[in-house]
Amino acid sequence: MTKKTFLRATLCGFVTLLLAGCHVPQNISYFQDAAALNNMAVSGVDQFKLRPEDKINIVVNCQNPMLEQQFTLTTRGNVAQTLGAAVAPVTASGGSYGSNQPIAYTVDSQGTIDFPVLGRLSVAGKTRKEVAQYIQERLVARNLVEDPIVTVEYLNIGVNVLGEVNKAGRINVTKDHFTILDAIAGAGDLTINGRRENVMVCRQVDGVNQVYYVDLTNMQSLLLSPAYYLQQNDLVYVSPNNKRKREAVSVGNPRPPSGFPSPRSSPPSPRC
């Protein structure tokens, strides 16, 4: 190889490396196909349905204050004390209520709650709107209240977000429709090192573990995914990209300085 050919090959290699270093990654931006999906209808909107161990707050309002006190459990009064383990004083943030505050109903292993006067009510598999309507109909059917307004609120329902996000942890849910985007926003968004095209959602349905993978760079596949709408206690995990993995290996296993033996190799035998 002549000197001129060698210099030309070296220059070409340098330019190639320079262009590669300036290459913009294609998997950083979300929803790269969003423009083509304008006016796309979203079907199959899922709502949270109550499960055992879920806690809810039920408030009955009507024109008779005495009836309100009878059907709305609070930390004051004998009704709350007689129900024992069926209820527990819990706020939406997980703390204890002060005096004269609503008490949470805990759905038991049979999917029921113990409601004043009406007794055991089956609520598992129902949305909070369905539970409110069910209680309202039962109160009217038994001529207990003529015009009740029943309100049901979630207290301990949430999802867990881990991995390459800015604020990992449990995200509390306060609305009926909660998407993976709500969870990611609650966790402070992905870090620059999070893999947007391979976010895992782990879910348990009737004791069976189900795992889904969603691509945040592709809006169409995301909206059609069964993991787009989350369920209580779902786990959202954002895996690190290769750059983050290399950094973790470099920090966890630093290379020894030149001239020193590798920790995994035996030291050289002394010479006489």
N, C-alpha and C positions, 0 to 999 in steps of 0.2 A: 504494500500500500504506500503510495506516494505521500509526501508531506501535505500536498494540497488536498488530496482525497481525505486524509485524516482530519485536517482542519474543517473540511466541509461536513464530515460525519459528526464531528464534535459539536459544531454549530447547530446542526439539525437536532441533535439530541438535546442541547440546551434549550432551544426554542420549544421543543415538545414538552419538556419539563416545565417551562415557564407557562405555557398555555394550560397544562394540566393543573398547575397551582392556581390559576385564575378561573378555573372552571367553577361555575355556580351550581351547587347541589340542587337536584330536582325534587327532593323529598322533604323540603323544609316548609314550603307554603301549604296551608290548609286549602281544601276545596278547590283544587285546580280546574275542575270541570264545572264550576258553579255557573258560569255564563251560559252554558248550553242547557242548564236545567231550570231556567227561569219559568215560573208558573207550573212547575211540576207538583202534582198532587201527592200528599203524604197520607198513606192509608195505614190502618192498623194501629191507631193510637192506643197505647197501653196505659192503664191506671194501676196504682198500687192496690192490691187486695190483701186483706188482713190475714195474718198467719199467727200460730201460737207464739207467745212471748212478745207480741206487739203490744204497745201501750197506747191507749187512746183516751182523749178527754171528751166527755159527753155532757152537754149543757142543754137543759130543757127550759125554754122561756114560754110563758103564757101570761094571761091577764091576772091570774090569781097568784100573788107572791107566796102563799102558803104551799101551793102545789109545786112551785119552782123549787122551794127548799126540800120538798119531799123527793123529787126525782133527780135533783142535781146534787151529787155528793160533794161535800166540802170538808175541810179539816175541822170544822165545828159541827156539832150535832151528834146525836146518837146513831144515826143511820150509818155513817162512815165507820164508826167503831164496831158495829155489830157484824159488818161484812168481812172483817179480818183480812185474810190473804187475797181476797178477790180484788182489792184495790190497793193502791199505794200512792202516797203523796209525792208526785213527781212533776217537775216543770218541764217545759219544752227543751230547756238547756240541760236537763238531767239533775238539777238541784231540788231542794225541798221547798215546798210552798210555805208561805206564811199563814197566818190565821185567816179562816173563812175564804179559802181558795179551793178551786176545783181539784178533785182527786182523780188520778189516772185509773182506768180500767185495764187490767192485764188479761189478754186473751190466753186461756189456759190450754193445756195439751189436747183437750177435746174440741177446741175451737169455739168456746163459749165464754160469756161474761155473766156475772151475777148482777142483774139490774134491779133496783128497788121496785117492789110491788110486782113487776112483771116476771121476776125470777130469772131462770137461766135462758139466755138468748144466744142462738147460734150466729156468729158473725164472721167466722173464718170463710175466706173466699169471696167476701163482699167488699166493695169499695166503701169509703166513708160516706158517700152520698147514699148508697144503698142501705147502710146501717142506719143513717138518720131517718130515711123514709120508712124503714121497717119499724123502728121504735115509734115513730109518729103514728103509723097505722095501728099499732097495737094499743097505744094509749087511747086513741079515738074509738077503736072497736070495743074496748072495755068500759067506755064512758068515764074514763078517768080525767081526761083533759079534752076540752072542746076544740081549742085552737092552738095546739102546741107548735113551737118552732124549735126543732132539734138541730143542734150543731155538733159535729164530730170533728176533732182535730187530731192529727198525728203527734206523738210525743217522742218516741224513741226510734223512729224509722230513719235509716240512713244507709249510705254506701261507703266503701273504703277505697281510697285511691293511694297507690304506692308506686315507687319507681322514680323515673326521671321527670318529676314535677317539682314545682317550686315550693309547695307546701303540702307534703304528704299527710294523710290522716283520714279521719272519718268525717264525711260531709252529711250534715243533717238535712232531711227532706221535709219540706213543709207544704208541698203542692202535689197535685194528683199526677201530673205528667212530668217526669224527671228523666232527662236524657243524659247520655254520656258527655255531651258538651256542657251541660250544667255541672256535672261532677268535675270535669277538667277545669272549668272556670272557677269553681269553688276551691280547687287545689292550686290556684295561681298560675294555671297554664303549664304546658310542658316546658322543660328546659331546652336549650338549643341542642343538647345531646340526646334527647328522647326520640325514639323511632316512631314517627307519625304514621307510617304505613303498616304497623303491626302491633296495635294496642290490644291487649288481651282483656277479656271480660270473663270472669269465672263466676258461675251461678249454680246454686243448688235448687233443684226442682223435685219435690217429693222424695228427698233423700238421694237423688242422683246428681252427680256433678256434671255440669255442662260448661264447655269452654268455647268461646267465640273469639275471633280476631277481626278487628275493624281497621279500615284504612282511612285515616283522617284527611289524606290528600285527595281522596275520591269521594265526592259528595253523594253520588248516586248509590254506590255500594254501601255507604254509611247509612243513608236514609232507609235502605231496604234491609238492613241487617236486623235480626231479632234482638241484638244487643244495643240498638240505638236507644230504645226506652229501657231504663234500668229498673230493677226490682230491688226490694229491700235486702240489705246485706250483700249485694253484689260486690265483687272485688275487681277494680280496674287497675291493671298493672301496665306501666309504660316501661318497656325494656330499653336499655342503653344502646346507642349505636356503636359501631366499631371503634370510633375515635375515643369514646368514653371508656370502652373496655381496655384499649391499649394504655390509656392514662392510668387506669386502676391497676393494671399489671405493673406498670412502671413505678408507681408509688408503693405498691405492696411488695415488690421484689426488685429493689434497686440493683443495677448492675455494679459489680465491684470496679474500682478504678483500674486503669491499665497497669499491668505489672503485678497485681495481686491475684492469688488463686481464687477460682470460683468456689462459693460455699459448698457446692455439691461435689467438688472434686477433692481428691486427697492431696495433702500438701506434698511438695517434692521431697524425695529422700535426701538427707544430708550427704554431701560428698566428703570423703576423707582426703 
